[in-house]
């Protein structure tokens, strides 16, 4: 079975309740920067100033934190662009990681940016 798109759901932190779709052939960046395809600035829970400058969990998310590349229907590349770390299922990503079993296992992966901003990444076959 080949994967047609990915679903990224926020389950903790400011990302809670946010859902994004990554189509086959796309590469997206997640972070606080306005140039990111998935920018925290557009999240419903993004705090207004002056609170956002003091929000420790938000400050742990880099301007460009994570890049997800979905150019092959059988593998996904996750590249950590941050200084505060990106974790998949609790383990740190060292520079980059390839997920090659998302279609076969029909499972999901937990992605954490910094100490608490957490997403679930899962495959969708259309």
C-alpha positions, 0 to 999 in steps of 0.5 A: 500500500502506498501513502498518498498524504500524511496527517499531522495532529497537535496533541499537546502545547500550543499545537493542541487541536491543530491538524495539517495535511502533507501531500505526496511530493511536498516538503514542509517546515514547522517552526515559529518563523513566518516563512514556515509552511506550518508556522506557530504564528497561525495556531489558534493558541498562539499567545499575543505579546507580551506573553509569547516572549515569556512562554517557555514552551513556545520559546523552545520551538525554533524559528525553523524547527523541523523539516518533513519531506514526503517525496517517496510514497514509502519513506518520509524524511524528518530533519531536525533544524533546531537547537532544542531538539526534535524527538520521535517516540521519545528518542532524539532525532540526530540530524535526520531520520527516515521513516520507512514503515509507516504504510506497512505498520499502519501506526503513528509516530509521536513527534515532539518539538522541544520539551512539550509541543507534541504532534502525531504523524500518521499516513493516509491512503486515499 
